[in-house]
Amino acid sequence: MTEPDWHRIPGWRRTTPQQWRDPQWQRVHCVKNVRQLKAVYGDLLSESFYHDLERDQAERATMSLLLPPYVLSTMVPDTVPTTEAMYADPVRRHMLPVFSDRDAEWPSHPYASRDSLHEAEMWAAEGLTHRYPTKVLAELVSTCPQYCGHCTRMDLVGNSTPQVSKVKFSAKQPDRYEAMLDYLRRTTTVRDVVVSGGDVANVPWPRLKSFVSALFELDHIRDVRLASKALMDLPQHWLSDEARRTVGGLAETARKREVSLAVHTHVNAAQQVTQLNADAARTLFDLGVRDVRNQGVLMRGVNDTPHQLLDLCFALLDGAGIIPYYFYLCDMIPNAEHWRVSLGEAQELQQAIMGYLPGFATPRLVCDVPFVGKRWVHQVDHYDRVRGLSYWTKNYLTSIERDDPYALAKTHEYYDPIQTLKPEGQEWWRRHGRLAEKSGDAATPSVTITQGETA
């Protein structure tokens, strides 16, 4: 592995190694708008590229721009960027989307929705999603060090965009945390807590330590997972002295309490795995964290070929000791159709990568089905490939189905991106999808719900 040379980019030619490795410098110099991006790249990129990006922010983007210099350095990492190279780059494609990326006819699926997994409906306390029998998701913050255009929590996370006025938490943060912990004290069937957001890298270290330490005090909690894309996009944060003290202390407590402490990150392209990323991951192991695992997203033009996917998995495993854990089908959020792959394509990818990786490091490609949860792509109950309709069943109740005696007898639908279908399937959706939008049976692709600003 090599570390991308940030000096190849005009805006950082005078940046010192000390500055580059400073997490605060990285945060201060995040790119938040087109003007700042132009100040970094100058005339390396054409005016048409900047206009393409500006139009996307105005008309399509569900997430605002927030990109640390480190993320940008992994785009076209081996040479001085050009407009053509930036358009083709897999990291750019999922971290810096432009208007011309989006599908012209179907930017959104007719059944796309802002909270596509209905997580907020399953809040046992504000920000605490109880979706699985023994697992919960604790959303500590609604911000990240970087924003991803394909974010499944685009309804809540980040700043509002012209298309999306974000939902915000109503309770004060200390009160929310205490309500989460109170629910977990009373609910002894929960053994596994994913501590996420947003990104835990945006939780002050003392506050993160306090919350996780409180989890360790509950005898029934046996697994705690810290979710941070910043491990790869802002590794400087996880290499700081305060990070080492905090994570080391939590790992020691976890070991004494016989609790498994792991970190989950999110990498989609092999070139994102750098030496600094590997240093951050291996530092976590040295501090006593049991596992570092990757939960990526299958994305068209990023990792949708066997070569790209295997390249990424070997980079994670051999380069950084990170287990390639899951790759999700991109969720059905608005304006995401150009990223999504079909269930059939995912099944072919799963077949293609079998046998090349060690069994423990062969990722499962999964579909996160609304009201069902994660399902291996070959677990589909029935699949209409012409119309791109798949049907799924499950074996447990979510927190909002406990009083429904027929919940386990139901099948739940998932939908392929329309542009991947054969002509007859696309024509069927041109009739059915438009009618569904007009009748109100489907979520409209234009996102207009407003519930306040995110702090």
KOLSERO-605977 format. One record per residue (C-alpha): residue in one letter; x, y, z. Coordinates in nm, 2 decimals. Layout:
// residues N
{code->A; x->X; y->Y; z->Z};
...
END
This chain:
// residues 455
{code->M; x->0.00; y->0.00; z->0.00};
{code->T; x->0.11; y->0.36; z->-0.06};
{code->E; x->-0.01; y->0.68; z->0.09};
{code->P; x->-0.16; y->0.92; z->-0.17};
{code->D; x->0.06; y->1.23; z->-0.21};
{code->W; x->-0.15; y->1.52; z->-0.12};
{code->H; x->0.10; y->1.76; z->-0.27};
{code->R; x->-0.02; y->1.67; z->-0.62};
{code->I; x->-0.33; y->1.88; z->-0.55};
{code->P; x->-0.28; y->2.26; z->-0.58};
{code->G; x->-0.47; y->2.35; z->-0.26};
{code->W; x->-0.24; y->2.14; z->-0.04};
{code->R; x->0.10; y->2.19; z->-0.20};
{code->R; x->0.22; y->2.37; z->0.11};
{code->T; x->0.06; y->2.14; z->0.37};
{code->T; x->0.31; y->1.98; z->0.60};
{code->P; x->0.30; y->1.61; z->0.71};
{code->Q; x->0.23; y->1.74; z->1.07};
{code->Q; x->-0.07; y->1.93; z->0.94};
{code->W; x->-0.19; y->1.64; z->0.73};
{code->R; x->-0.18; y->1.40; z->1.03};
{code->D; x->-0.37; y->1.64; z->1.26};
{code->P; x->-0.74; y->1.55; z->1.28};
{code->Q; x->-0.84; y->1.90; z->1.37};
{code->W; x->-0.66; y->2.04; z->1.06};
{code->Q; x->-0.85; y->1.78; z->0.85};
{code->R; x->-1.18; y->1.89; z->1.00};
{code->V; x->-1.11; y->2.26; z->0.96};
{code->H; x->-1.02; y->2.22; z->0.59};
{code->C; x->-1.32; y->2.00; z->0.49};
{code->V; x->-1.47; y->2.09; z->0.16};
{code->K; x->-1.83; y->2.21; z->0.21};
{code->N; x->-1.92; y->2.37; z->-0.12};
{code->V; x->-1.83; y->2.40; z->-0.48};
{code->R; x->-1.63; y->2.72; z->-0.42};
{code->Q; x->-1.40; y->2.55; z->-0.17};
{code->L; x->-1.36; y->2.25; z->-0.40};
{code->K; x->-1.25; y->2.49; z->-0.68};
{code->A; x->-1.00; y->2.65; z->-0.44};
{code->V; x->-0.85; y->2.30; z->-0.38};
{code->Y; x->-0.83; y->2.17; z->-0.74};
{code->G; x->-0.83; y->2.50; z->-0.93};
{code->D; x->-0.81; y->2.45; z->-1.31};
{code->L; x->-0.72; y->2.08; z->-1.28};
{code->L; x->-1.10; y->2.03; z->-1.32};
{code->S; x->-1.31; y->2.19; z->-1.59};
{code->E; x->-1.58; y->2.45; z->-1.53};
{code->S; x->-1.83; y->2.19; z->-1.66};
{code->F; x->-1.74; y->1.95; z->-1.38};
{code->Y; x->-1.79; y->2.22; z->-1.11};
{code->H; x->-2.12; y->2.32; z->-1.28};
{code->D; x->-2.22; y->1.95; z->-1.28};
{code->L; x->-2.16; y->1.93; z->-0.91};
{code->E; x->-2.34; y->2.26; z->-0.84};
{code->R; x->-2.64; y->2.14; z->-1.03};
{code->D; x->-2.65; y->1.82; z->-0.83};
{code->Q; x->-2.63; y->2.00; z->-0.50};
{code->A; x->-2.92; y->2.22; z->-0.61};
{code->E; x->-3.15; y->1.96; z->-0.77};
{code->R; x->-3.06; y->1.60; z->-0.66};
{code->A; x->-2.83; y->1.58; z->-0.35};
{code->T; x->-2.99; y->1.44; z->-0.03};
{code->M; x->-2.66; y->1.50; z->0.16};
{code->S; x->-2.47; y->1.83; z->0.18};
{code->L; x->-2.10; y->1.84; z->0.09};
{code->L; x->-1.86; y->1.76; z->0.37};
{code->L; x->-1.54; y->1.59; z->0.26};
{code->P; x->-1.21; y->1.60; z->0.46};
{code->P; x->-0.89; y->1.65; z->0.26};
{code->Y; x->-0.81; y->1.28; z->0.33};
{code->V; x->-1.11; y->1.16; z->0.15};
{code->L; x->-1.04; y->1.38; z->-0.15};
{code->S; x->-0.68; y->1.26; z->-0.16};
{code->T; x->-0.80; y->0.90; z->-0.23};
{code->M; x->-0.97; y->1.02; z->-0.55};
{code->V; x->-0.74; y->0.96; z->-0.85};
{code->P; x->-0.47; y->0.87; z->-0.59};
{code->D; x->-0.18; y->0.79; z->-0.82};
{code->T; x->-0.15; y->1.09; z->-1.04};
{code->V; x->-0.25; y->1.45; z->-1.08};
{code->P; x->-0.63; y->1.45; z->-1.13};
{code->T; x->-0.79; y->1.54; z->-1.45};
{code->T; x->-1.16; y->1.60; z->-1.52};
{code->E; x->-1.19; y->1.27; z->-1.71};
{code->A; x->-1.01; y->1.08; z->-1.43};
{code->M; x->-1.23; y->1.23; z->-1.16};
{code->Y; x->-1.55; y->1.14; z->-1.35};
{code->A; x->-1.43; y->0.78; z->-1.37};
{code->D; x->-1.30; y->0.75; z->-1.02};
{code->P; x->-1.49; y->0.50; z->-0.79};
{code->V; x->-1.44; y->0.71; z->-0.47};
{code->R; x->-1.56; y->1.02; z->-0.64};
{code->R; x->-1.86; y->0.83; z->-0.78};
{code->H; x->-1.99; y->0.76; z->-0.43};
{code->M; x->-1.85; y->1.04; z->-0.22};
{code->L; x->-1.88; y->1.34; z->-0.46};
{code->P; x->-2.18; y->1.27; z->-0.69};
{code->V; x->-2.26; y->1.50; z->-0.98};
{code->F; x->-2.58; y->1.56; z->-1.17};
{code->S; x->-2.48; y->1.36; z->-1.48};
{code->D; x->-2.43; y->1.05; z->-1.26};
{code->R; x->-2.80; y->1.03; z->-1.17};
{code->D; x->-3.03; y->0.82; z->-1.38};
{code->A; x->-3.22; y->1.06; z->-1.61};
{code->E; x->-3.55; y->0.87; z->-1.62};
{code->W; x->-3.56; y->0.72; z->-1.28};
{code->P; x->-3.34; y->0.92; z->-1.04};
{code->S; x->-3.56; y->0.77; z->-0.76};
{code->H; x->-3.75; y->0.44; z->-0.76};
{code->P; x->-4.13; y->0.50; z->-0.72};
{code->Y; x->-4.12; y->0.32; z->-0.39};
{code->A; x->-3.81; y->0.51; z->-0.26};
{code->S; x->-3.85; y->0.67; z->0.09};
{code->R; x->-3.65; y->0.89; z->0.32};
{code->D; x->-3.63; y->0.64; z->0.60};
{code->S; x->-3.63; y->0.34; z->0.38};
{code->L; x->-3.57; y->0.09; z->0.66};
{code->H; x->-3.84; y->0.25; z->0.89};
{code->E; x->-3.58; y->0.28; z->1.17};
{code->A; x->-3.75; y->0.58; z->1.33};
{code->E; x->-4.08; y->0.38; z->1.35};
{code->M; x->-3.89; y->0.13; z->1.56};
{code->W; x->-3.73; y->0.37; z->1.81};
{code->A; x->-3.77; y->0.23; z->2.16};
{code->A; x->-3.63; y->0.56; z->2.28};
{code->E; x->-3.54; y->0.85; z->2.06};
{code->G; x->-3.25; y->0.73; z->1.85};
{code->L; x->-3.26; y->0.37; z->1.97};
{code->T; x->-3.38; y->0.14; z->1.70};
{code->H; x->-3.50; y->-0.20; z->1.83};
{code->R; x->-3.54; y->-0.39; z->1.50};
{code->Y; x->-3.40; y->-0.74; z->1.58};
{code->P; x->-3.48; y->-0.96; z->1.88};
{code->T; x->-3.14; y->-0.94; z->2.05};
{code->K; x->-2.98; y->-0.63; z->1.88};
{code->V; x->-3.04; y->-0.26; z->1.89};
{code->L; x->-2.89; y->0.04; z->1.71};
{code->A; x->-2.80; y->0.35; z->1.92};
{code->E; x->-2.78; y->0.67; z->1.72};
{code->L; x->-2.57; y->0.89; z->1.94};
{code->V; x->-2.54; y->1.18; z->1.70};
{code->S; x->-2.68; y->1.29; z->1.36};
{code->T; x->-2.36; y->1.42; z->1.21};
{code->C; x->-2.04; y->1.27; z->1.06};
{code->P; x->-1.69; y->1.39; z->0.97};
{code->Q; x->-1.79; y->1.32; z->0.61};
{code->Y; x->-2.12; y->1.29; z->0.43};
{code->C; x->-2.19; y->1.01; z->0.18};
{code->G; x->-2.45; y->1.07; z->-0.09};
{code->H; x->-2.59; y->0.71; z->-0.05};
{code->C; x->-2.64; y->0.74; z->0.33};
{code->T; x->-2.93; y->0.52; z->0.44};
{code->R; x->-3.01; y->0.77; z->0.72};
{code->M; x->-3.03; y->1.07; z->0.49};
{code->D; x->-3.36; y->1.16; z->0.66};
{code->L; x->-3.18; y->1.23; z->0.98};
{code->V; x->-2.81; y->1.27; z->0.93};
{code->G; x->-2.63; y->1.59; z->0.82};
{code->N; x->-2.74; y->1.93; z->0.71};
{code->S; x->-3.05; y->2.01; z->0.51};
{code->T; x->-3.02; y->2.03; z->0.13};
{code->P; x->-3.25; y->2.21; z->-0.12};
{code->Q; x->-3.43; y->1.88; z->-0.16};
{code->V; x->-3.44; y->1.75; z->0.20};
{code->S; x->-3.52; y->1.93; z->0.53};
{code->K; x->-3.37; y->1.69; z->0.78};
{code->V; x->-3.55; y->1.55; z->1.08};
{code->K; x->-3.38; y->1.64; z->1.41};
{code->F; x->-3.37; y->1.49; z->1.76};
{code->S; x->-3.61; y->1.67; z->1.99};
{code->A; x->-3.46; y->1.57; z->2.33};
{code->K; x->-3.14; y->1.70; z->2.48};
{code->Q; x->-2.84; y->1.47; z->2.42};
{code->P; x->-2.79; y->1.37; z->2.79};
{code->D; x->-3.16; y->1.30; z->2.82};
{code->R; x->-3.16; y->1.09; z->2.50};
{code->Y; x->-2.86; y->0.89; z->2.62};
{code->E; x->-3.02; y->0.82; z->2.96};
{code->A; x->-3.35; y->0.72; z->2.80};
{code->M; x->-3.16; y->0.47; z->2.58};
{code->L; x->-2.97; y->0.32; z->2.87};
{code->D; x->-3.29; y->0.31; z->3.08};
{code->Y; x->-3.46; y->0.10; z->2.81};
{code->L; x->-3.16; y->-0.13; z->2.79};
{code->R; x->-3.16; y->-0.18; z->3.16};
{code->R; x->-3.52; y->-0.29; z->3.14};
{code->T; x->-3.48; y->-0.50; z->2.83};
{code->T; x->-3.26; y->-0.80; z->2.92};
{code->T; x->-3.32; y->-0.98; z->2.59};
{code->V; x->-3.08; y->-0.74; z->2.42};
{code->R; x->-2.73; y->-0.86; z->2.41};
{code->D; x->-2.58; y->-0.66; z->2.12};
{code->V; x->-2.56; y->-0.28; z->2.08};
{code->V; x->-2.43; y->-0.10; z->1.77};
{code->V; x->-2.32; y->0.24; z->1.88};
{code->S; x->-2.35; y->0.46; z->1.57};
{code->G; x->-2.51; y->0.78; z->1.44};
{code->G; x->-2.41; y->0.95; z->1.23};
{code->D; x->-2.06; y->0.85; z->1.32};
{code->V; x->-1.92; y->0.79; z->1.67};
{code->A; x->-1.61; y->0.99; z->1.55};
{code->N; x->-1.83; y->1.30; z->1.61};
{code->V; x->-1.91; y->1.21; z->1.97};
{code->P; x->-1.66; y->1.38; z->2.21};
{code->W; x->-1.44; y->1.11; z->2.36};
{code->P; x->-1.55; y->1.17; z->2.72};
{code->R; x->-1.91; y->1.13; z->2.62};
{code->L; x->-1.85; y->0.82; z->2.41};
{code->K; x->-1.65; y->0.67; z->2.70};
{code->S; x->-1.94; y->0.74; z->2.94};
{code->F; x->-2.21; y->0.58; z->2.73};
{code->V; x->-2.01; y->0.27; z->2.63};
{code->S; x->-1.89; y->0.22; z->2.99};
{code->A; x->-2.26; y->0.23; z->3.10};
{code->L; x->-2.33; y->-0.05; z->2.85};
{code->F; x->-2.05; y->-0.26; z->3.00};
{code->E; x->-2.23; y->-0.23; z->3.34};
{code->L; x->-2.53; y->-0.43; z->3.20};
{code->D; x->-2.47; y->-0.80; z->3.25};
{code->H; x->-2.68; y->-0.90; z->2.95};
{code->I; x->-2.49; y->-0.68; z->2.70};
{code->R; x->-2.22; y->-0.91; z->2.55};
{code->D; x->-2.13; y->-0.74; z->2.22};
{code->V; x->-2.07; y->-0.37; z->2.16};
{code->R; x->-1.98; y->-0.24; z->1.81};
{code->L; x->-1.86; y->0.11; z->1.75};
{code->A; x->-1.96; y->0.23; z->1.39};
{code->S; x->-1.72; y->0.47; z->1.23};
{code->K; x->-1.66; y->0.54; z->0.86};
{code->A; x->-1.41; y->0.79; z->0.98};
{code->L; x->-1.17; y->0.50; z->1.06};
{code->M; x->-1.10; y->0.50; z->0.69};
{code->D; x->-1.20; y->0.86; z->0.59};
{code->L; x->-1.04; y->1.04; z->0.89};
{code->P; x->-0.79; y->0.79; z->1.04};
{code->Q; x->-0.61; y->1.07; z->1.21};
{code->H; x->-0.90; y->1.09; z->1.45};
{code->W; x->-0.84; y->0.73; z->1.56};
{code->L; x->-0.47; y->0.78; z->1.59};
{code->S; x->-0.48; y->1.07; z->1.83};
{code->D; x->-0.35; y->1.04; z->2.19};
{code->E; x->-0.70; y->1.09; z->2.33};
{code->A; x->-0.83; y->0.81; z->2.10};
{code->R; x->-0.57; y->0.58; z->2.23};
{code->R; x->-0.64; y->0.65; z->2.59};
{code->T; x->-1.02; y->0.62; z->2.55};
{code->V; x->-1.02; y->0.31; z->2.33};
{code->G; x->-0.75; y->0.14; z->2.54};
{code->G; x->-0.95; y->0.20; z->2.86};
{code->L; x->-1.27; y->0.07; z->2.71};
{code->A; x->-1.10; y->-0.23; z->2.56};
{code->E; x->-0.95; y->-0.32; z->2.90};
{code->T; x->-1.29; y->-0.28; z->3.07};
{code->A; x->-1.45; y->-0.49; z->2.80};
{code->R; x->-1.20; y->-0.77; z->2.85};
{code->K; x->-1.26; y->-0.77; z->3.23};
{code->R; x->-1.64; y->-0.78; z->3.18};
{code->E; x->-1.60; y->-1.05; z->2.90};
{code->V; x->-1.77; y->-0.83; z->2.65};
{code->S; x->-1.67; y->-0.83; z->2.28};
{code->L; x->-1.57; y->-0.48; z->2.17};
{code->A; x->-1.55; y->-0.43; z->1.79};
{code->V; x->-1.53; y->-0.14; z->1.54};
{code->H; x->-1.72; y->-0.14; z->1.22};
{code->T; x->-1.62; y->0.08; z->0.93};
{code->H; x->-1.74; y->0.14; z->0.58};
{code->V; x->-1.51; y->0.11; z->0.27};
{code->N; x->-1.63; y->0.06; z->-0.08};
{code->A; x->-1.32; y->0.08; z->-0.30};
{code->A; x->-0.98; y->-0.08; z->-0.27};
{code->Q; x->-0.79; y->0.25; z->-0.32};
{code->Q; x->-0.95; y->0.38; z->0.01};
{code->V; x->-0.73; y->0.14; z->0.20};
{code->T; x->-0.41; y->0.33; z->0.27};
{code->Q; x->-0.11; y->0.29; z->0.50};
{code->L; x->-0.26; y->0.54; z->0.74};
{code->N; x->-0.59; y->0.34; z->0.75};
{code->A; x->-0.39; y->0.03; z->0.82};
{code->D; x->-0.21; y->0.20; z->1.10};
{code->A; x->-0.54; y->0.31; z->1.26};
{code->A; x->-0.69; y->-0.04; z->1.23};
{code->R; x->-0.39; y->-0.21; z->1.37};
{code->T; x->-0.36; y->0.04; z->1.65};
{code->L; x->-0.72; y->-0.06; z->1.76};
{code->F; x->-0.60; y->-0.43; z->1.77};
{code->D; x->-0.30; y->-0.33; z->1.98};
{code->L; x->-0.53; y->-0.14; z->2.22};
{code->G; x->-0.74; y->-0.46; z->2.27};
{code->V; x->-1.03; y->-0.42; z->2.03};
{code->R; x->-1.14; y->-0.77; z->1.93};
{code->D; x->-1.23; y->-0.71; z->1.56};
{code->V; x->-1.25; y->-0.45; z->1.30};
{code->R; x->-1.50; y->-0.53; z->1.03};
{code->N; x->-1.61; y->-0.37; z->0.71};
{code->Q; x->-1.97; y->-0.31; z->0.61};
{code->G; x->-1.97; y->-0.18; z->0.25};
{code->V; x->-2.24; y->-0.11; z->0.00};
{code->L; x->-2.26; y->-0.26; z->-0.35};
{code->M; x->-2.25; y->0.03; z->-0.59};
{code->R; x->-2.26; y->0.05; z->-0.96};
{code->G; x->-1.93; y->0.18; z->-1.10};
{code->V; x->-1.76; y->0.14; z->-0.77};
{code->N; x->-1.74; y->-0.23; z->-0.67};
{code->D; x->-2.00; y->-0.41; z->-0.89};
{code->T; x->-1.75; y->-0.64; z->-1.07};
{code->P; x->-1.59; y->-0.95; z->-0.92};
{code->H; x->-1.24; y->-0.80; z->-0.97};
{code->Q; x->-1.33; y->-0.48; z->-0.79};
{code->L; x->-1.49; y->-0.66; z->-0.50};
{code->L; x->-1.21; y->-0.91; z->-0.45};
{code->D; x->-0.95; y->-0.64; z->-0.49};
{code->L; x->-1.12; y->-0.45; z->-0.21};
{code->C; x->-1.16; y->-0.75; z->0.02};
{code->F; x->-0.79; y->-0.85; z->-0.02};
{code->A; x->-0.69; y->-0.49; z->0.04};
{code->L; x->-0.89; y->-0.48; z->0.37};
{code->L; x->-0.78; y->-0.83; z->0.49};
{code->D; x->-0.41; y->-0.82; z->0.39};
{code->G; x->-0.34; y->-0.45; z->0.41};
{code->A; x->-0.52; y->-0.36; z->0.73};
{code->G; x->-0.64; y->-0.68; z->0.90};
{code->I; x->-1.00; y->-0.57; z->0.85};
{code->I; x->-1.26; y->-0.85; z->0.80};
{code->P; x->-1.48; y->-0.80; z->0.49};
{code->Y; x->-1.81; y->-0.86; z->0.67};
{code->Y; x->-2.11; y->-0.74; z->0.47};
{code->F; x->-2.19; y->-0.57; z->0.14};
{code->Y; x->-2.54; y->-0.43; z->0.13};
{code->L; x->-2.75; y->-0.36; z->-0.17};
{code->C; x->-2.78; y->0.02; z->-0.17};
{code->D; x->-3.10; y->0.11; z->0.01};
{code->M; x->-3.40; y->0.26; z->-0.17};
{code->I; x->-3.36; y->0.62; z->-0.07};
{code->P; x->-3.44; y->0.90; z->-0.30};
{code->N; x->-3.21; y->0.98; z->-0.59};
{code->A; x->-3.00; y->0.66; z->-0.55};
{code->E; x->-3.10; y->0.46; z->-0.85};
{code->H; x->-2.78; y->0.52; z->-1.04};
{code->W; x->-2.59; y->0.34; z->-0.76};
{code->R; x->-2.82; y->0.05; z->-0.70};
{code->V; x->-2.75; y->-0.30; z->-0.85};
{code->S; x->-3.02; y->-0.56; z->-0.90};
{code->L; x->-3.07; y->-0.86; z->-0.67};
{code->G; x->-2.98; y->-1.08; z->-0.97};
{code->E; x->-2.65; y->-0.89; z->-1.02};
{code->A; x->-2.57; y->-0.93; z->-0.65};
{code->Q; x->-2.64; y->-1.30; z->-0.66};
{code->E; x->-2.40; y->-1.34; z->-0.95};
{code->L; x->-2.13; y->-1.14; z->-0.76};
{code->Q; x->-2.17; y->-1.36; z->-0.46};
{code->Q; x->-2.12; y->-1.67; z->-0.67};
{code->A; x->-1.82; y->-1.51; z->-0.85};
{code->I; x->-1.62; y->-1.43; z->-0.53};
{code->M; x->-1.67; y->-1.77; z->-0.36};
{code->G; x->-1.35; y->-1.97; z->-0.32};
{code->Y; x->-1.10; y->-1.69; z->-0.35};
{code->L; x->-1.11; y->-1.56; z->0.01};
{code->P; x->-1.07; y->-1.75; z->0.33};
{code->G; x->-1.41; y->-1.86; z->0.45};
{code->F; x->-1.41; y->-1.63; z->0.76};
{code->A; x->-1.33; y->-1.33; z->0.53};
{code->T; x->-1.57; y->-1.40; z->0.25};
{code->P; x->-1.83; y->-1.13; z->0.28};
{code->R; x->-2.20; y->-1.19; z->0.27};
{code->L; x->-2.39; y->-0.99; z->0.01};
{code->V; x->-2.71; y->-0.89; z->0.18};
{code->C; x->-3.04; y->-0.71; z->0.10};
{code->D; x->-3.17; y->-0.50; z->0.39};
{code->V; x->-3.54; y->-0.56; z->0.33};
{code->P; x->-3.78; y->-0.31; z->0.50};
{code->F; x->-3.96; y->-0.47; z->0.80};
{code->V; x->-3.75; y->-0.78; z->0.75};
{code->G; x->-3.38; y->-0.69; z->0.80};
{code->K; x->-3.06; y->-0.83; z->0.65};
{code->R; x->-3.11; y->-1.12; z->0.43};
{code->W; x->-2.84; y->-1.30; z->0.22};
{code->V; x->-2.92; y->-1.24; z->-0.14};
{code->H; x->-2.98; y->-1.61; z->-0.20};
{code->Q; x->-3.25; y->-1.63; z->0.07};
{code->V; x->-3.51; y->-1.46; z->-0.15};
{code->D; x->-3.84; y->-1.65; z->-0.13};
{code->H; x->-3.95; y->-1.56; z->-0.48};
{code->Y; x->-3.80; y->-1.34; z->-0.76};
{code->D; x->-3.98; y->-1.19; z->-1.06};
{code->R; x->-3.68; y->-1.09; z->-1.27};
{code->V; x->-3.89; y->-0.93; z->-1.54};
{code->R; x->-4.04; y->-0.67; z->-1.31};
{code->G; x->-3.76; y->-0.67; z->-1.06};
{code->L; x->-3.98; y->-0.77; z->-0.77};
{code->S; x->-3.84; y->-0.99; z->-0.50};
{code->Y; x->-4.04; y->-1.13; z->-0.21};
{code->W; x->-3.89; y->-1.20; z->0.14};
{code->T; x->-4.00; y->-1.37; z->0.46};
{code->K; x->-3.86; y->-1.36; z->0.81};
{code->N; x->-3.86; y->-1.56; z->1.14};
{code->Y; x->-3.89; y->-1.29; z->1.41};
{code->L; x->-4.10; y->-0.98; z->1.50};
{code->T; x->-3.98; y->-0.62; z->1.50};
{code->S; x->-4.07; y->-0.40; z->1.79};
{code->I; x->-4.37; y->-0.26; z->1.60};
{code->E; x->-4.52; y->-0.60; z->1.51};
{code->R; x->-4.56; y->-0.77; z->1.85};
{code->D; x->-4.93; y->-0.73; z->1.84};
{code->D; x->-4.98; y->-0.85; z->1.48};
{code->P; x->-5.07; y->-1.22; z->1.49};
{code->Y; x->-5.01; y->-1.25; z->1.11};
{code->A; x->-4.67; y->-1.07; z->1.09};
{code->L; x->-4.47; y->-1.38; z->1.03};
{code->A; x->-4.70; y->-1.50; z->0.76};
{code->K; x->-4.65; y->-1.19; z->0.55};
{code->T; x->-4.41; y->-1.15; z->0.25};
{code->H; x->-4.23; y->-0.83; z->0.20};
{code->E; x->-4.13; y->-0.68; z->-0.14};
{code->Y; x->-3.81; y->-0.53; z->-0.25};
{code->Y; x->-3.75; y->-0.37; z->-0.59};
{code->D; x->-3.46; y->-0.38; z->-0.84};
{code->P; x->-3.36; y->-0.05; z->-1.01};
{code->I; x->-3.58; y->-0.01; z->-1.31};
{code->Q; x->-3.30; y->0.07; z->-1.55};
{code->T; x->-3.15; y->-0.28; z->-1.50};
{code->L; x->-3.47; y->-0.45; z->-1.62};
{code->K; x->-3.55; y->-0.58; z->-1.96};
{code->P; x->-3.76; y->-0.36; z->-2.19};
{code->E; x->-4.09; y->-0.52; z->-2.10};
{code->G; x->-4.01; y->-0.47; z->-1.73};
{code->Q; x->-3.92; y->-0.11; z->-1.78};
{code->E; x->-4.24; y->-0.05; z->-1.97};
{code->W; x->-4.45; y->-0.21; z->-1.70};
{code->W; x->-4.29; y->0.03; z->-1.45};
{code->R; x->-4.36; y->0.32; z->-1.67};
{code->R; x->-4.73; y->0.24; z->-1.64};
{code->H; x->-4.74; y->0.10; z->-1.29};
{code->G; x->-4.49; y->0.34; z->-1.13};
{code->R; x->-4.64; y->0.66; z->-1.26};
{code->L; x->-4.99; y->0.54; z->-1.16};
{code->A; x->-4.86; y->0.45; z->-0.81};
{code->E; x->-4.72; y->0.80; z->-0.77};
{code->K; x->-5.04; y->0.96; z->-0.88};
{code->S; x->-5.25; y->0.75; z->-0.65};
{code->G; x->-5.03; y->0.80; z->-0.35};
{code->D; x->-4.94; y->0.42; z->-0.32};
{code->A; x->-4.57; y->0.50; z->-0.37};
{code->A; x->-4.34; y->0.75; z->-0.22};
{code->T; x->-4.29; y->1.03; z->-0.47};
{code->P; x->-3.93; y->1.09; z->-0.59};
{code->S; x->-3.95; y->1.45; z->-0.50};
{code->V; x->-3.86; y->1.49; z->-0.14};
{code->T; x->-4.06; y->1.76; z->0.03};
{code->I; x->-4.13; y->1.66; z->0.39};
{code->T; x->-4.00; y->1.92; z->0.63};
{code->Q; x->-3.95; y->1.86; z->1.00};
{code->G; x->-3.68; y->2.11; z->1.10};
{code->E; x->-3.30; y->2.16; z->1.07};
{code->T; x->-3.04; y->1.93; z->1.21};
{code->A; x->-2.81; y->2.10; z->1.46};
END
